[in-house]
Amino acid sequence: MKTVLILLAVLAFAAPVLVWAALDSAMCGHAGRVRCGIGLTDFMDDEFFMIAALPWLLAAALGLLAWRVGRKR
């Protein structure tokens, strides 16, 4: 059970980053920019943080739940 919760937490944390990187790469080809690439500055955006807030809160809740499940009673 603990392993499943940790796996779900990792997926919930990584999903917004992966989706944002894929969308940014797709827009790179559409915009016709000469220098295309994904950098840290692409993620320092208010829009990204608003979209990623809910999955990251879910990841934190799943991580805390996994930690509570794994504790000895």
Secondary structure, 3 states (H helix, E strand, C coil): CHHHHHHHHHHHHHHHHHHHHHHHHHHHHHHCCCCCCCCHHHCCCHHHHHHHHHHHHHHHHHHHHHHHHHCCC
